Amino acid sequence: MMKRIGILGLGGVGGYFGGLLAKAYYKSEEIEVIFIARGETQKAIAENGLKIVTDDNEIVVHPKLVSNNPDEIGQLDYLICATKTYDIEESLLSLKKCIVPKTVILPLYNGVDAPERIQGLFPENVVLEGCVYIVSMIFSPGTIRKIGFYEKLFFGSITAPKSKLDELQSIFQKAKIESYLVENIEETVWEKFIFISALASVTSYLNENIGEILKNKASKKLYVELLHEIAAVAKAKALKLPNDIVEQTIVKLEKSPKEATSSMHRDLLAGKNTEAISLTQFVVKEGIKYNVETPFYKKIANVLLPK
């Protein structure tokens, strides 16, 4: 039986990991990789394939199909979602025909609220939890640029059938994706969220990249304040995170490419919609829910949220 994998959202994350899958299974009799895209991206990939440019090489990959027509796409066994968080509902509901009871959905978004939102749309489906660490972005339609060597994909579920999880892990590993099937996935996703939420909030608010934030005392101080606030929220939620999560996250930032910034900051500079609701406002709301003060997050949310 042919397994069919849909990749929804061909930005830095979906384009990169989807590209590795398409490359690995291009001639496969068992696995079919479908890119779900529209507009310029669909046109560019249909004509020239998807190009992935890294620091030392570039590859061009071709999926079995690139389309946004549910009738062409057909039923999916796996759906990997990597759009922006503000597109979750609209993009998934447009694929209703392709999401059948057997479809396993793996969200790879920046926020932590995606699995719950997707489960609300598709209560019968297996919805996994996942996150990635990678610095990559759209260079132009159909071209993904990846910076640095760091690329890790974590996923898991406390409720999904083990056979499905193992099958997906095997699909990833055969595609040479550095993927980890982890048991305590909620903690893993929150560790990443602490990193990305504070980074997205501070880079966007101060209009500074990683190098500038580390160099400027006041900027770094604000970043650390945010880490303490979000770590306190995680603790109030009874998540079992390392005691030194703030220190660990600072080290992660110090190891990141200095010229890089968050995708939210890039979107803000480009005049696009941003993920401030999922990355900044969400922390304020959780703080209120669990009685944790988040003054710095509040201050930033007030500036970044569309009025």
C-alpha positions in Angstrom: 0.0 0.0 0.0 1.4 3.4 -1.1 1.7 5.8 1.9 0.9 9.3 0.9 2.5 12.3 2.8 1.2 15.8 2.3 3.4 18.8 3.2 1.3 21.9 4.0 3.3 25.1 4.1 6.5 25.3 2.1 8.4 27.9 4.1 11.7 27.4 5.9 10.5 24.4 7.9 8.0 22.7 5.5 10.2 23.4 2.4 13.3 22.1 4.0 12.0 18.9 5.6 9.5 18.3 2.9 12.3 18.7 0.4 14.4 16.0 2.1 11.3 13.7 2.0 10.7 14.4 -1.7 14.3 13.8 -2.5 14.4 10.5 -0.7 11.2 9.1 -2.1 11.2 10.5 -5.6 11.3 7.1 -7.2 9.7 5.2 -4.3 7.0 2.6 -4.9 5.9 2.8 -1.3 5.9 6.5 -0.4 4.5 9.5 -2.3 5.3 13.1 -1.2 2.8 15.8 -2.1 3.5 19.5 -1.8 0.4 21.5 -0.9 1.0 25.0 -2.3 -0.6 27.7 -4.3 0.2 30.9 -6.2 3.8 31.8 -7.0 5.2 28.9 -4.9 3.1 26.3 -6.7 4.1 27.7 -10.1 7.8 27.9 -9.3 7.9 24.3 -8.0 5.8 22.9 -10.8 8.1 24.4 -13.4 11.6 24.1 -11.8 11.2 21.9 -8.6 12.0 23.1 -5.1 15.5 24.4 -4.6 17.2 24.1 -1.2 20.4 26.2 -0.7 22.6 25.5 2.3 26.0 27.0 3.3 27.9 24.5 1.1 25.6 23.1 -1.6 22.3 23.3 -3.3 19.8 20.6 -4.4 16.7 20.7 -6.5 13.9 18.2 -5.6 10.6 17.3 -7.3 7.5 16.1 -5.4 5.1 13.6 -6.9 2.6 16.4 -7.1 2.4 20.1 -6.2 -1.2 21.3 -5.9 -3.7 23.0 -3.6 -6.7 21.2 -5.2 -8.1 18.7 -2.7 -9.5 16.5 -5.6 -6.0 16.2 -7.1 -4.3 15.7 -3.7 -6.6 12.9 -2.6 -6.6 11.1 0.7 -3.5 11.4 2.9 -1.9 9.0 5.4 0.3 11.7 6.9 -0.1 15.5 6.8 2.9 17.6 8.0 1.7 21.1 8.7 4.2 24.1 8.7 2.2 27.2 7.7 2.0 30.2 9.9 -0.1 29.8 13.1 -2.6 32.4 12.0 -3.4 30.2 8.9 -4.1 26.9 10.8 -7.9 26.9 10.6 -8.3 28.2 7.1 -5.5 26.0 5.5 -6.6 22.8 7.2 -10.3 23.2 6.5 -9.5 23.7 2.9 -8.1 20.2 2.9 -11.1 18.6 4.6 -11.5 16.1 1.7 -7.9 14.9 2.1 -8.1 14.4 5.9 -9.8 11.1 6.5 -9.9 9.0 9.7 -6.6 7.3 9.0 -4.7 10.6 8.4 -2.1 11.3 11.1 -1.4 15.0 11.5 2.0 16.3 12.6 2.1 20.1 13.4 5.5 21.8 13.1 4.5 25.3 14.0 6.3 28.0 16.1 3.6 28.1 18.8 2.4 25.5 21.3 -1.3 25.9 20.8 -1.5 24.1 17.4 -2.3 20.5 18.4 -5.2 21.6 20.5 -6.6 23.8 17.7 -6.2 21.1 15.1 -7.8 18.4 17.4 -10.7 20.8 17.7 -11.1 20.8 13.9 -10.6 17.1 13.5 -11.6 15.4 16.8 -11.4 11.9 15.3 -7.8 12.2 14.0 -4.5 11.3 15.6 -2.7 14.7 16.1 0.9 14.5 17.1 3.1 17.1 18.8 6.3 18.3 17.2 8.9 21.0 16.9 12.0 21.7 14.9 15.3 23.6 15.5 16.5 25.1 12.2 17.5 28.5 10.7 15.8 28.5 7.3 13.6 30.8 5.3 12.1 31.4 1.9 14.7 33.1 -0.3 12.3 33.4 -3.2 9.2 31.4 -4.3 10.3 27.8 -4.7 13.8 28.4 -3.1 14.6 27.7 0.6 17.8 29.1 2.2 19.2 27.2 5.2 21.8 28.8 7.4 24.2 26.8 9.7 24.4 23.1 10.3 21.7 22.8 13.0 18.6 20.8 12.1 16.6 18.7 14.4 13.0 17.5 14.3 11.3 16.2 17.5 7.9 14.6 17.6 5.8 12.3 19.7 2.4 11.7 21.3 1.2 10.1 24.5 -2.0 8.8 22.9 -1.1 7.9 19.3 -0.6 4.2 18.3 3.1 3.2 18.7 3.0 1.6 15.2 2.1 5.0 13.6 4.9 6.8 15.5 7.5 4.1 14.6 6.4 4.1 10.9 6.8 7.9 10.7 10.2 7.8 12.4 11.3 5.2 10.0 10.1 7.3 7.0 12.1 10.3 8.4 15.2 8.3 9.1 15.3 6.8 5.6 15.1 10.3 4.3 18.2 11.2 6.4 16.2 13.6 8.5 17.7 14.0 12.0 14.5 13.2 13.8 13.8 12.1 17.4 10.7 10.3 18.6 10.5 11.4 22.2 8.2 10.3 25.1 8.0 13.6 27.0 7.1 15.6 23.8 5.1 18.3 25.6 8.2 19.3 27.6 10.3 19.2 24.4 7.9 21.4 22.5 7.8 23.9 25.4 11.6 24.0 25.7 11.6 25.1 22.0 8.7 27.5 22.6 10.5 29.2 25.5 13.4 29.8 23.1 11.4 30.9 20.1 8.8 32.9 21.9 11.3 35.1 23.8 13.4 35.5 20.7 10.6 36.4 18.4 9.2 38.8 20.9 12.5 40.6 21.7 13.8 40.7 18.1 10.5 42.1 16.8 10.1 44.6 19.6 13.6 46.0 19.5 14.2 45.5 15.8 17.5 43.8 16.5 19.1 40.5 15.3 20.6 37.8 17.6 24.1 39.3 17.5 22.8 42.8 18.4 20.7 41.4 21.3 23.7 39.6 22.8 26.0 42.6 22.4 23.6 45.2 23.8 23.3 45.0 27.6 19.8 46.4 27.8 18.5 44.2 25.0 20.0 41.1 26.6 18.5 42.0 29.9 15.0 42.3 28.4 15.5 38.9 26.6 16.4 37.3 30.0 13.4 38.9 31.7 11.2 37.4 29.1 12.8 34.0 29.6 12.1 34.2 33.4 8.4 35.1 32.7 7.7 32.3 30.3 9.6 29.8 32.4 7.4 30.7 35.4 4.3 30.1 33.2 5.6 26.7 32.2 6.3 25.9 35.8 2.8 26.9 36.8 1.5 24.6 34.2 3.4 21.8 36.0 5.6 21.0 33.0 8.7 19.2 34.0 11.4 21.4 32.5 15.1 21.5 33.5 15.7 23.8 36.6 18.3 25.7 34.5 16.0 26.2 31.5 16.7 29.9 31.4 20.5 29.4 31.4 20.2 26.6 28.8 18.1 28.8 26.5 20.7 31.6 26.7 23.4 29.2 25.7 21.2 28.1 22.7 21.0 31.8 21.7 24.7 32.3 22.0 25.3 29.3 19.7 22.9 30.6 17.1 24.1 32.4 13.9 24.7 36.1 15.0 23.3 37.5 11.8 20.1 35.5 12.1 16.8 36.8 13.6 13.3 35.3 14.2 10.9 34.6 11.4 8.4 36.9 13.2 10.9 39.8 13.0 11.5 39.1 9.3 7.7 39.1 8.7 7.4 42.4 10.6 10.1 44.0 8.5 8.5 42.8 5.3 5.1 44.3 6.4 3.5 40.9 6.6 1.1 39.5 9.2 3.0 38.2 12.2 2.6 35.4 14.7 2.4 37.7 17.7 -0.8 36.1 18.9 0.7 32.6 19.2 4.2 33.7 20.2 3.7 36.7 22.5 0.1 37.1 23.4 -0.3 33.4 24.2 2.2 33.7 27.1 0.2 36.7 28.5 -3.0 34.7 28.4 -1.5 31.6 30.0 0.0 33.9 32.6 -3.5 35.3 33.5 -4.9 31.7 33.5 -2.2 30.4 35.9 -1.8 33.6 37.9 1.7 34.4 36.8 2.8 38.0 36.3 4.2 38.7 32.8 4.8 42.5 32.6 7.4 42.4 29.9 5.4 40.1 27.7 2.4 42.4 28.2 4.4 45.4 27.2 5.6 43.8 24.0 2.3 42.3 23.1 0.7 45.7 23.4 3.1 47.0 20.8 3.2 44.0 18.4 -0.5 43.0 18.3 -2.5 44.4 15.4 -4.6 47.2 16.9 
